């Protein structure tokens, strides 16, 4: 018998044991379930469910559809209450979500295509005449002299610049481009399956919820509904705390890029908003933006932009996000970070939203177990009586 089949059977047996113990109110049973579902040493590519069918490739799409459905479910319910048929509501919301996801990607692709011509021209000029050392490079504190010397030896001299470009070509950029293209196609397939799954989730959501509640009650007992509600609240709070705050950071810093004179501020603002969904991801973009200002000898603008952007990101990551997520999930800041980064490490990008939900369920089980243990403990009068 293949080792993978044996591992899956052991895992399923562990999961069923945990379900039985949780139904009897055992905190240990909950821990067993969590360890069976999220176990160190098993990546998201090592899952083989649904009767032995290899559906690993579609699990990220299912997870993304679930997160999007949970986050936008109040909008779906509002539209249905307004008298719109569930099927029409599902079509409208799926189209809106698809546009919100694909639209920015198209804008980014167009901007990158426009910049490609400029990059090719710079490379051509670099190989023919070299690139002279800018006046601001020697003025960089501590390392300016060394950077200017390297620039003069490798970029200012046309022969050295050709040699440097030849090394870059030897890295098999064409093969890397093909790999990037195949990865993009794979992501598009995942996106299409996500939107398809999202449509059925919007249309048949009430039936799915009802059946899930029945199955969860049979497996996990009375705690299932409460834990499910905690997880849903955690997912919505995480979407608000990561996506909405990230988009706000991108808008604010995009305006700052315009005022500071950063080239292509819309592209930089979009990239900032995208990476700002990950805590501490925005600094990568505004540091690059500040560096482009330094290249243009706008030192004062670069320093002011760096300080302003750093203050915005610090406030957003340390005060706004924890308050949005923690207020709904009742999780301390440390547990929020553990859920976000732990989920990102274990499940990939989808783990940004799944991780806090798992952490919320774990903390809820822990608190319930501590409450039960406290209620069963004998009072001091009983012990001495």
C-alpha positions as CSV (number, residue, x, y, z in Angstrom):
1,X,0.0,0.0,0.0
2,X,1.5,3.4,-0.9
3,X,2.8,5.5,1.9
4,X,0.6,8.4,0.9
5,X,-2.5,6.3,1.3
6,X,-1.4,5.1,4.7
7,X,-0.7,8.6,5.9
8,X,-4.1,9.8,4.8
9,X,-5.9,6.9,6.6
10,X,-3.9,7.7,9.8
11,X,-4.8,11.3,9.4
12,X,-8.5,10.6,8.9
13,X,-8.5,8.3,11.9
14,X,-6.9,11.0,14.0
15,X,-9.5,13.5,12.8
16,X,-12.4,11.2,13.6
17,X,-11.0,10.6,17.1
18,X,-10.8,14.3,17.7
19,X,-14.4,14.8,16.5
20,X,-15.7,12.2,18.9
21,X,-13.8,13.7,21.9
22,X,-14.8,17.2,21.0
23,X,-18.5,16.2,20.8
24,X,-18.1,15.0,24.4
25,X,-16.7,18.4,25.4
26,X,-13.0,17.4,25.4
27,X,-10.5,20.2,24.9
28,X,-8.0,17.6,24.0
29,X,-10.3,16.5,21.1
30,X,-10.2,20.0,19.7
31,X,-6.4,20.0,19.8
32,X,-6.4,16.6,18.1
33,X,-8.5,18.0,15.2
34,X,-6.3,21.0,14.8
35,X,-3.2,18.9,14.8
36,X,-4.7,16.6,12.2
37,X,-5.8,19.4,9.9
38,X,-2.7,21.7,10.3
39,X,0.2,19.5,11.0
40,X,3.9,20.6,10.7
41,X,5.7,18.9,7.9
42,X,2.6,18.7,5.6
43,X,2.3,21.4,3.0
44,X,-0.8,22.5,1.2
45,X,0.4,20.3,-1.7
46,X,0.3,17.1,0.4
47,X,-3.5,16.8,0.6
48,X,-5.5,14.1,-1.2
49,X,-9.2,14.1,-0.2
50,X,-12.5,13.6,-2.0
51,X,-12.4,9.8,-2.4
52,X,-8.8,9.7,-3.5
53,X,-9.2,12.1,-6.4
54,X,-6.2,14.4,-6.8
55,X,-7.8,17.8,-6.3
56,X,-4.8,19.5,-4.7
57,X,-4.6,22.0,-7.6
58,X,-8.1,23.3,-6.9
59,X,-7.9,23.6,-3.1
60,X,-6.4,27.2,-3.3
61,X,-9.3,28.2,-5.6
62,X,-11.8,26.7,-3.2
63,X,-10.2,28.5,-0.2
64,X,-10.1,31.8,-2.0
65,X,-13.7,31.4,-3.0
66,X,-14.7,30.7,0.6
67,X,-12.8,33.7,1.9
68,X,-14.4,36.0,-0.7
69,X,-17.9,34.6,-0.1
70,X,-17.6,35.0,3.7
71,X,-16.2,38.6,3.3
72,X,-18.9,39.7,0.9
73,X,-21.8,37.7,2.3
74,X,-23.5,40.7,3.9
75,X,-23.7,42.4,0.5
76,X,-25.3,39.3,-1.0
77,X,-27.9,39.1,1.8
78,X,-28.7,42.8,1.3
79,X,-29.2,42.4,-2.4
80,X,-31.5,39.4,-1.8
81,X,-33.6,41.3,0.7
82,X,-34.0,44.0,-1.9
83,X,-35.9,41.5,-4.0
84,X,-33.1,40.5,-6.5
85,X,-33.2,36.8,-7.3
86,X,-30.3,34.7,-5.9
87,X,-29.1,33.7,-9.3
88,X,-29.0,37.3,-10.5
89,X,-27.3,38.3,-7.3
90,X,-24.6,35.6,-7.7
91,X,-23.9,36.8,-11.3
92,X,-23.7,40.5,-10.3
93,X,-21.4,39.9,-7.3
94,X,-19.2,37.5,-9.2
95,X,-18.7,40.0,-12.0
96,X,-18.0,42.8,-9.6
97,X,-15.4,40.7,-7.7
98,X,-13.8,39.6,-11.0
99,X,-13.5,43.2,-12.2
100,X,-12.0,44.3,-8.9
101,X,-9.4,41.5,-9.1
102,X,-8.7,41.6,-12.9
103,X,-8.9,45.3,-13.5
104,X,-5.9,46.4,-11.4
105,X,-3.9,43.5,-12.9
106,X,-4.7,44.7,-16.4
107,X,-3.6,48.3,-15.4
108,X,-0.4,46.9,-14.0
109,X,0.3,44.9,-17.1
110,X,-0.3,47.9,-19.4
111,X,2.0,50.1,-17.3
112,X,4.7,47.5,-17.3
113,X,4.4,47.2,-21.1
114,X,4.8,50.9,-21.5
115,X,7.9,50.9,-19.3
116,X,9.4,48.0,-21.2
117,X,10.4,50.3,-24.1
118,X,12.1,52.7,-21.8
119,X,14.1,49.9,-20.2
120,X,15.2,48.5,-23.5
121,X,16.3,52.0,-24.6
122,X,18.3,52.4,-21.3
123,X,20.0,49.0,-21.8
124,X,20.9,49.9,-25.4
125,X,22.4,53.2,-24.4
126,X,24.3,51.5,-21.5
127,X,25.9,49.0,-23.9
128,X,26.9,51.7,-26.4
129,X,28.1,54.6,-24.3
130,X,28.0,53.5,-20.7
131,X,26.3,55.3,-17.9
132,X,28.1,58.2,-16.2
133,X,28.3,58.3,-12.4
134,X,25.7,60.8,-11.0
135,X,26.8,63.6,-8.9
136,X,24.8,62.5,-5.8
137,X,26.4,59.0,-5.6
138,X,29.7,60.1,-3.9
139,X,27.6,62.1,-1.5
140,X,25.9,59.0,0.0
141,X,27.0,58.8,3.7
142,X,29.6,56.1,4.5
143,X,29.4,54.1,1.3
144,X,29.3,56.9,-1.4
145,X,33.0,56.6,-2.3
146,X,32.8,52.8,-2.7
147,X,29.5,52.9,-4.7
148,X,31.0,55.7,-7.0
149,X,34.1,53.6,-7.6
150,X,32.1,50.5,-8.5
151,X,29.8,52.5,-10.8
152,X,32.8,54.0,-12.6
153,X,34.4,50.5,-13.1
154,X,31.3,48.6,-14.2
155,X,28.7,51.1,-15.6
156,X,30.6,54.2,-16.8
157,X,33.0,52.3,-19.0
158,X,31.1,51.0,-22.2
159,X,33.2,47.8,-22.4
160,X,32.6,47.0,-18.7
161,X,28.9,47.7,-19.2
162,X,28.8,45.3,-22.1
163,X,30.5,42.6,-20.0
164,X,28.0,43.2,-17.2
165,X,25.0,42.9,-19.6
166,X,26.6,39.7,-21.0
167,X,26.6,38.2,-17.6
168,X,22.9,39.0,-17.2
169,X,22.1,37.4,-20.5
170,X,24.0,34.2,-19.4
171,X,21.4,33.8,-16.6
172,X,19.0,32.3,-19.2
173,X,16.5,35.1,-19.0
174,X,14.5,33.6,-21.8
175,X,13.9,30.4,-19.8
176,X,12.9,32.5,-16.8
177,X,10.4,34.4,-18.9
178,X,8.9,31.2,-20.2
179,X,8.6,29.9,-16.6
180,X,6.9,33.1,-15.6
181,X,4.5,32.8,-18.5
182,X,3.5,29.3,-17.5
183,X,3.0,30.4,-13.9
184,X,0.8,33.2,-15.0
185,X,-1.4,30.8,-17.0
186,X,-1.7,28.5,-13.9
187,X,-2.7,31.5,-11.8
188,X,-5.3,32.5,-14.4
189,X,-6.8,29.0,-14.3
190,X,-7.0,29.2,-10.5
191,X,-8.7,32.6,-10.8
192,X,-11.2,31.3,-13.2
193,X,-12.1,28.3,-11.0
194,X,-12.2,30.7,-8.0
195,X,-14.8,32.9,-9.7
196,X,-16.8,29.8,-10.8
197,X,-16.8,28.4,-7.3
198,X,-17.7,31.9,-5.9
199,X,-20.8,32.0,-8.2
200,X,-22.1,28.7,-6.8
201,X,-21.3,29.9,-3.3
202,X,-23.4,33.0,-3.8
203,X,-26.3,31.1,-5.4
204,X,-26.5,28.1,-3.2
205,X,-25.0,29.6,0.0
206,X,-28.0,29.2,2.3
207,X,-28.3,25.5,1.4
208,X,-24.5,25.0,1.9
209,X,-24.7,26.8,5.3
210,X,-27.6,24.7,6.5
211,X,-26.0,21.4,5.5
212,X,-22.7,22.5,7.0
213,X,-24.4,23.3,10.3
214,X,-26.0,19.8,10.4
215,X,-22.8,18.0,9.6
216,X,-20.8,20.1,12.0
217,X,-23.3,19.5,14.8
218,X,-23.1,15.8,14.3
219,X,-19.3,15.8,14.2
220,X,-18.4,18.4,16.8
221,X,-21.4,18.8,19.0
222,X,-22.8,22.0,20.4
223,X,-19.5,23.9,20.0
224,X,-19.5,23.7,16.2
225,X,-21.9,26.7,15.5
226,X,-20.1,29.0,17.9
227,X,-16.7,28.1,16.6
228,X,-17.9,28.6,13.0
229,X,-19.2,32.1,13.9
230,X,-15.9,33.0,15.5
231,X,-14.0,31.9,12.4
232,X,-16.4,33.9,10.1
233,X,-15.9,37.0,12.2
234,X,-12.2,36.5,12.1
235,X,-12.1,36.2,8.3
236,X,-14.2,39.3,7.8
237,X,-12.2,41.3,10.3
238,X,-8.9,40.2,8.6
239,X,-10.2,41.2,5.2
240,X,-11.1,44.6,6.6
241,X,-7.8,44.9,8.5
242,X,-5.6,43.8,5.6
243,X,-7.3,44.6,2.3
244,X,-9.1,47.9,3.2
245,X,-6.2,49.3,5.3
246,X,-3.8,48.3,2.5
247,X,-5.9,50.0,-0.1
248,X,-6.0,53.1,2.1
249,X,-2.2,53.1,2.5
250,X,-1.9,52.8,-1.3
251,X,-4.2,55.8,-1.8
252,X,-2.5,58.0,0.8
253,X,1.0,57.1,-0.3
254,X,0.0,57.5,-3.9
255,X,-0.9,61.1,-3.2
256,X,2.4,61.5,-1.5
257,X,4.2,60.1,-4.5
258,X,2.5,62.7,-6.7
259,X,3.4,65.6,-4.4
260,X,7.0,64.4,-4.1
261,X,7.5,64.1,-7.8
262,X,8.0,60.3,-8.0
263,X,7.8,59.1,-11.6
264,X,4.8,56.9,-12.4
265,X,3.0,57.6,-9.0
266,X,-0.1,55.6,-10.0
267,X,2.0,52.5,-10.6
268,X,3.9,53.0,-7.3
269,X,0.6,53.6,-5.4
270,X,-1.0,50.5,-6.8
271,X,2.1,48.4,-5.9
272,X,2.0,49.9,-2.4
273,X,-1.6,49.1,-1.9
274,X,-1.0,45.5,-3.1
275,X,2.0,44.8,-0.9
276,X,0.4,46.7,2.0
277,X,-2.1,43.9,2.4
278,X,0.8,42.0,4.0
279,X,1.9,43.6,7.2
280,X,5.3,45.4,6.8
281,X,5.1,44.9,3.0
282,X,4.6,48.5,1.9
283,X,8.2,49.7,3.0
284,X,9.7,47.8,0.0
285,X,7.8,50.1,-2.4
286,X,8.2,53.5,-0.7
287,X,12.0,52.8,-0.2
288,X,12.3,52.2,-4.0
289,X,10.2,55.4,-4.6
290,X,12.5,57.3,-2.3
291,X,15.6,55.9,-4.1
292,X,14.2,57.1,-7.5
293,X,14.0,60.6,-6.0
294,X,17.6,60.3,-4.9
295,X,18.6,59.3,-8.4
296,X,17.0,62.5,-9.6
297,X,19.0,64.5,-7.0
298,X,15.8,65.3,-5.1
299,X,17.3,64.5,-1.7
300,X,14.9,66.6,0.4
301,X,11.9,65.2,-1.2
302,X,13.2,61.7,-0.8
303,X,13.8,62.1,2.9
304,X,10.4,63.7,3.5
305,X,8.7,61.0,1.5
306,X,10.5,58.3,3.5
307,X,9.6,59.8,6.8
308,X,6.0,60.4,5.9
309,X,5.5,56.9,4.4
310,X,7.2,55.3,7.4
311,X,4.9,57.1,9.8
312,X,1.8,56.1,7.7
313,X,2.8,52.4,7.6
314,X,3.8,52.4,11.3
315,X,0.4,53.8,12.4
316,X,-1.5,51.4,10.0
317,X,0.4,48.3,11.1
318,X,0.6,48.9,14.8
319,X,-2.6,50.7,15.6
320,X,-5.3,50.6,12.8
321,X,-4.9,46.9,11.8
322,X,-4.7,45.5,15.3
323,X,-7.8,47.5,16.4
324,X,-9.8,46.4,13.4
325,X,-8.9,42.7,13.7
326,X,-8.6,42.5,17.4
327,X,-11.8,44.4,18.3
328,X,-13.8,41.8,16.3
329,X,-11.9,38.6,17.2
330,X,-10.9,39.6,20.7
331,X,-7.3,38.5,19.9
332,X,-4.2,40.2,21.4
333,X,-1.9,41.8,18.8
334,X,0.7,39.1,19.2
335,X,-1.8,36.3,18.4
336,X,-3.0,38.3,15.4
337,X,0.6,38.5,14.0
338,X,1.1,34.8,14.7
339,X,-2.1,33.9,12.9
340,X,-1.2,36.1,9.9
341,X,2.4,35.1,9.4
342,X,1.9,31.5,10.5
343,X,-0.9,31.2,8.0
344,X,1.2,32.9,5.3
345,X,4.1,30.4,5.9
346,X,1.8,27.3,6.0
347,X,-0.8,28.0,3.4
348,X,0.7,30.7,1.2
349,X,-1.1,34.0,0.4
350,X,-4.5,32.5,1.4
351,X,-3.1,31.9,4.8
352,X,-3.3,35.7,5.5
353,X,-7.0,35.2,6.0
354,X,-7.2,31.5,7.1
355,X,-4.5,31.8,9.7
356,X,-6.3,34.4,11.9
357,X,-9.5,32.2,11.6
358,X,-7.6,29.2,12.9
359,X,-6.0,31.2,15.6
360,X,-9.4,32.6,16.7
361,X,-10.8,29.0,16.9
362,X,-7.8,27.8,18.9
363,X,-8.1,30.7,21.4
364,X,-11.9,30.2,21.7
365,X,-11.4,26.5,22.5
366,X,-8.7,27.4,25.0
367,X,-10.9,30.0,26.7
368,X,-13.8,27.6,26.8
369,X,-11.6,24.8,28.3
370,X,-10.3,27.2,30.9
371,X,-13.8,28.3,31.8
372,X,-15.0,24.7,32.2
373,X,-12.0,23.8,34.3
374,X,-12.7,26.9,36.5
375,X,-16.3,26.0,36.9
376,X,-15.4,22.4,38.0
377,X,-12.8,23.4,40.5
378,X,-14.0,23.1,44.1
379,X,-14.4,26.2,46.2
380,X,-12.2,26.8,49.2
381,X,-15.1,26.2,51.6
382,X,-15.7,22.8,49.9
383,X,-12.1,21.8,50.2
384,X,-11.9,22.6,53.9
385,X,-15.4,21.5,54.7
